[in-house]
Amino acid sequence: MTIADGILYYGNEDFNTIFYLLLNNFIQGSGIEIGAIHHPTIVPDGVTVTYMDLFNEEEMESIAVEKSKYGFVHVDIKGNANIMEGVNDTSQDFLILNNVFEHLRNPLLFLKNAARVLKKEGILYLVIPDLRYCPGGEKERPETTFEHLFEDLEAGLDTNDEPHYRESLIYSGVSEPEKLEDLIERSKKNEIHFHLWTHEGFIDMITRFKKEIEDSFELVVSANLGAAIVSILKKV
């Protein structure tokens, strides 16, 4: 199977087959993977990856205790991915977010800054969960709307995170008010799914971003692989 520009691909092929087919077709040069933590994406030979995260390895030891046994990748750039903190304009051939985009507090702000740091025709490689296949009650959460994302964009880095934590916990089965408030405070130390989409909703979000915010990306491929959605966006 080959991938060509302009194809919107839906299929039930093995996830790893499509995942690495897209990597091998589109990832080249040097770029950044955001939020790899303990599981960096395997890239083609000759590709150079710099790792970015909000926390360094020492901080991750206390935040992600259950993952420490695997070892953490070395964080080359410690910064806020929503604004691509510390990354120069038009400096990257690609950005990889493998099950990270849904954890961002401000996805539209990130897309604007991703376009800022990518070179012309640079690649944004996104893997996100499909809302309909999320575990437990989370699959019943309302899909994130573009209007919600636009409000977050206007708020910038001052977005109010509490409603996201509250919604995540409620759909996880927590209903008692006192317990809910306590868990909200404790949950703020964890990176939850701040936003979730179906495949159709994700494509609509990207389309509206292009039409209503800035026409900086072309959606080249978006593969609906059941529980996961793998998408390639190219900077225009």
BAVEXPA-998626 format. One record per residue (C-alpha): x, y, z; residue number from 1. Coordinates in pm, 1 decimal, padded with zeros to 6 digits. Layout:
<sites>
{{X Y Z} NUM}
...
</sites>
This chain:
<sites>
{{00000.0 00000.0 00000.0} 1}
{{00121.8 00352.9 -00077.1} 2}
{{00013.9 00689.6 00056.8} 3}
{{-00038.5 00984.1 -00178.8} 4}
{{-00125.6 01347.7 -00110.8} 5}
{{-00498.9 01417.0 -00098.0} 6}
{{-00604.7 01074.2 00031.8} 7}
{{-00832.5 01063.8 00333.1} 8}
{{-00786.6 00704.2 00438.9} 9}
{{-01024.3 00486.5 00642.5} 10}
{{-00941.9 00124.9 00708.4} 11}
{{-00906.3 -00166.9 00945.0} 12}
{{-00547.1 -00261.2 00865.7} 13}
{{-00313.1 -00346.6 01149.4} 14}
{{-00234.9 -00031.5 01348.0} 15}
{{00143.3 -00080.7 01345.3} 16}
{{00142.2 -00130.1 00967.5} 17}
{{-00024.0 00205.9 00902.3} 18}
{{00159.6 00380.0 01187.3} 19}
{{00504.1 00295.0 01051.5} 20}
{{00401.2 00328.0 00686.0} 21}
{{00312.5 00691.4 00753.2} 22}
{{00627.7 00748.7 00957.9} 23}
{{00847.9 00609.3 00682.9} 24}
{{00669.1 00812.6 00415.2} 25}
{{00663.2 01149.2 00589.0} 26}
{{00916.9 01175.1 00871.9} 27}
{{01262.5 01285.7 00762.0} 28}
{{01531.2 01533.6 00860.3} 29}
{{01531.0 01666.4 01216.2} 30}
{{01239.3 01747.8 01442.2} 31}
{{01078.8 01721.9 01782.9} 32}
{{00873.3 01459.0 01959.8} 33}
{{00656.2 01604.6 02235.2} 34}
{{00563.1 01406.1 02544.9} 35}
{{00745.9 01080.8 02467.1} 36}
{{00805.2 01022.0 02842.6} 37}
{{00918.9 00655.8 02850.8} 38}
{{00802.2 00543.0 02507.5} 39}
{{00969.1 00736.9 02222.7} 40}
{{00841.7 00678.8 01872.4} 41}
{{01071.5 00464.3 01656.2} 42}
{{01162.5 00679.8 01357.1} 43}
{{01329.6 00590.0 01023.9} 44}
{{01707.3 00558.8 01003.6} 45}
{{01886.2 00889.3 00958.3} 46}
{{01615.9 01092.9 01132.4} 47}
{{01720.6 01313.6 01425.7} 48}
{{01474.2 01361.5 01711.9} 49}
{{01486.0 01617.7 01991.1} 50}
{{01259.2 01547.3 02288.3} 51}
{{01036.8 01810.8 02447.4} 52}
{{00829.7 01790.8 02762.8} 53}
{{00687.6 02010.0 03035.5} 54}
{{00894.6 01815.9 03291.4} 55}
{{01250.6 01690.1 03297.5} 56}
{{01349.3 01334.8 03389.2} 57}
{{01389.0 01407.0 03761.6} 58}
{{01044.1 01564.6 03781.9} 59}
{{00892.6 01272.4 03593.5} 60}
{{01029.8 01033.5 03855.6} 61}
{{00784.3 01178.2 04108.0} 62}
{{00495.8 01250.9 03868.3} 63}
{{00488.7 00928.2 03666.2} 64}
{{00606.3 00680.8 03928.5} 65}
{{00442.8 00381.0 03759.9} 66}
{{00641.8 00447.0 03442.3} 67}
{{00980.3 00503.2 03605.6} 68}
{{01073.2 00135.3 03579.4} 69}
{{01091.0 00177.5 03200.5} 70}
{{01327.5 00474.2 03216.4} 71}
{{01255.3 00818.2 03074.6} 72}
{{01382.8 00975.7 02754.8} 73}
{{01626.5 01261.8 02797.2} 74}
{{01432.9 01588.5 02775.4} 75}
{{01625.6 01823.2 02548.6} 76}
{{01371.5 02105.6 02563.2} 77}
{{01176.0 02169.9 02881.4} 78}
{{00885.2 02390.8 02788.1} 79}
{{00514.6 02442.4 02731.0} 80}
{{00410.2 02267.0 02410.4} 81}
{{00101.3 02486.9 02369.3} 82}
{{00333.3 02774.4 02276.6} 83}
{{00630.2 02559.7 02163.1} 84}
{{00836.0 02734.1 02427.6} 85}
{{01204.3 02760.3 02345.3} 86}
{{01169.5 02652.4 01980.5} 87}
{{01277.1 02888.3 01702.8} 88}
{{01058.1 02983.6 01408.4} 89}
{{01077.2 02766.1 01093.2} 90}
{{01339.9 02541.3 01253.2} 91}
{{01181.8 02192.8 01241.9} 92}
{{01116.9 01937.5 00968.6} 93}
{{00854.2 01757.9 01178.1} 94}
{{00669.2 01741.9 01507.6} 95}
{{00545.5 01411.4 01652.4} 96}
{{00265.3 01391.4 01909.5} 97}
{{00189.2 01027.1 01980.3} 98}
{{-00116.9 01021.0 02210.8} 99}
{{-00033.6 01369.3 02337.1} 100}
{{-00254.0 01613.3 02140.3} 101}
{{-00560.4 01521.6 02350.4} 102}
{{-00367.5 01614.6 02665.8} 103}
{{-00298.4 01969.8 02549.6} 104}
{{-00489.5 02241.5 02728.9} 105}
{{-00507.8 02464.1 02422.7} 106}
{{-00498.3 02265.9 02095.5} 107}
{{-00568.1 02560.0 01861.3} 108}
{{-00291.0 02764.0 02023.2} 109}
{{-00062.3 02465.0 01974.1} 110}
{{-00156.1 02438.0 01604.7} 111}
{{-00069.6 02805.1 01554.0} 112}
{{00267.9 02756.4 01719.4} 113}
{{00331.6 02427.1 01540.9} 114}
{{00292.4 02618.7 01214.4} 115}
{{00531.6 02881.0 01349.7} 116}
{{00816.5 02639.1 01425.5} 117}
{{00779.3 02405.1 01126.5} 118}
{{00961.8 02469.0 00802.3} 119}
{{00757.3 02503.6 00483.2} 120}
{{00611.2 02158.3 00404.2} 121}
{{00710.4 02045.0 00752.7} 122}
{{00506.5 01756.8 00894.6} 123}
{{00282.5 01742.7 01200.1} 124}
{{00232.3 01375.2 01291.1} 125}
{{-00061.6 01323.1 01528.2} 126}
{{-00192.9 01006.8 01693.6} 127}
{{-00502.6 01050.3 01911.4} 128}
{{-00761.3 00815.2 02063.0} 129}
{{-01107.5 00795.7 01910.4} 130}
{{-01354.0 00910.4 02176.1} 131}
{{-01584.6 00617.7 02095.9} 132}
{{-01318.7 00367.1 02202.8} 133}
{{-01194.3 00534.2 02520.6} 134}
{{-01200.7 00311.8 02831.8} 135}
{{-01480.2 00306.5 03088.0} 136}
{{-01726.8 00592.2 03105.6} 137}
{{-01492.4 00828.7 02926.2} 138}
{{-01636.4 00716.4 02593.0} 139}
{{-01963.3 00882.5 02703.4} 140}
{{-01798.7 01223.9 02742.5} 141}
{{-01928.3 01497.0 02511.4} 142}
{{-01707.7 01548.4 02210.1} 143}
{{-01497.7 01864.3 02230.1} 144}
{{-01653.3 02132.5 02013.1} 145}
{{-01470.8 02388.9 01803.7} 146}
{{-01648.8 02661.7 02000.4} 147}
{{-01497.1 02524.9 02322.1} 148}
{{-01151.4 02521.1 02162.4} 149}
{{-01195.9 02874.9 02032.9} 150}
{{-01278.9 02995.4 02385.5} 151}
{{-00960.3 02826.5 02507.0} 152}
{{-00765.1 02995.2 02227.7} 153}
{{-00894.9 03338.2 02325.6} 154}
{{-00801.3 03269.4 02689.5} 155}
{{-00447.3 03178.7 02586.6} 156}
{{-00248.3 03020.9 02869.0} 157}
{{-00507.0 03142.3 03120.0} 158}
{{-00753.9 02865.2 03035.7} 159}
{{-00956.3 02733.3 03327.9} 160}
{{-00857.3 02368.2 03370.7} 161}
{{-01106.4 02279.8 03644.8} 162}
{{-01404.3 02204.4 03414.4} 163}
{{-01186.5 01956.8 03225.2} 164}
{{-01087.2 01773.3 03542.6} 165}
{{-01447.0 01778.5 03667.1} 166}
{{-01585.6 01635.1 03341.8} 167}
{{-01317.6 01364.5 03326.6} 168}
{{-01389.7 01250.1 03682.4} 169}
{{-01768.9 01258.7 03646.3} 170}
{{-01757.8 01039.5 03336.9} 171}
{{-01519.1 00809.7 03522.2} 172}
{{-01796.9 00744.7 03772.8} 173}
{{-01726.4 00995.3 04052.1} 174}
{{-02050.3 01165.0 04158.1} 175}
{{-02032.5 01245.9 04531.7} 176}
{{-01966.0 01625.0 04561.3} 177}
{{-01713.2 01605.5 04845.6} 178}
{{-01520.8 01321.5 04687.6} 179}
{{-01531.7 01498.2 04352.7} 180}
{{-01379.0 01820.1 04486.8} 181}
{{-01103.4 01628.1 04663.7} 182}
{{-01020.6 01428.0 04352.1} 183}
{{-01018.1 01739.6 04134.3} 184}
{{-00736.8 01882.3 04345.4} 185}
{{-00542.8 01557.3 04339.1} 186}
{{-00601.6 01507.8 03967.6} 187}
{{-00431.6 01838.1 03887.3} 188}
{{-00100.1 01658.8 03928.6} 189}
{{-00192.4 01430.0 03637.3} 190}
{{-00229.7 01489.7 03265.8} 191}
{{-00585.2 01389.4 03178.9} 192}
{{-00759.0 01386.4 02841.6} 193}
{{-00847.9 01754.2 02827.8} 194}
{{-01015.7 01717.0 02488.5} 195}
{{-01150.9 01421.3 02292.0} 196}
{{-01279.8 01373.0 01938.1} 197}
{{-01431.0 01117.8 01706.2} 198}
{{-01257.4 01087.4 01369.8} 199}
{{-01523.3 01301.6 01205.0} 200}
{{-01498.2 01560.0 01482.8} 201}
{{-01120.6 01578.6 01452.6} 202}
{{-01139.3 01637.1 01077.5} 203}
{{-01404.1 01906.5 01131.5} 204}
{{-01179.6 02075.1 01389.3} 205}
{{-00883.9 02084.0 01148.7} 206}
{{-01107.6 02208.4 00865.3} 207}
{{-01247.9 02491.2 01076.4} 208}
{{-00902.4 02582.7 01203.7} 209}
{{-00794.9 02628.7 00840.5} 210}
{{-01104.2 02832.3 00751.4} 211}
{{-01151.3 03038.9 01067.7} 212}
{{-00808.6 03073.4 01231.8} 213}
{{-00530.5 03037.4 00975.8} 214}
{{-00474.4 02840.1 00658.6} 215}
{{-00136.8 02702.0 00767.2} 216}
{{-00187.1 02324.9 00728.0} 217}
{{-00303.3 02078.6 00467.3} 218}
{{-00459.2 01757.9 00600.7} 219}
{{-00273.1 01503.1 00390.2} 220}
{{-00383.9 01173.3 00547.0} 221}
{{-00613.5 01081.7 00833.9} 222}
{{-00641.8 00711.7 00906.2} 223}
{{-00926.5 00586.6 01123.1} 224}
{{-00789.0 00266.9 01277.3} 225}
{{-01061.4 00198.2 01530.9} 226}
{{-00933.0 00297.7 01873.1} 227}
{{-00672.6 00531.3 01725.3} 228}
{{-00665.6 00806.2 01463.7} 229}
{{-00337.2 00872.4 01284.3} 230}
{{-00311.2 01197.4 01089.8} 231}
{{-00051.0 01376.3 00881.8} 232}
{{-00070.1 01755.2 00846.0} 233}
{{00170.6 01942.2 00618.4} 234}
{{00257.8 02307.7 00665.0} 235}
{{00170.0 02508.3 00353.8} 236}
</sites>
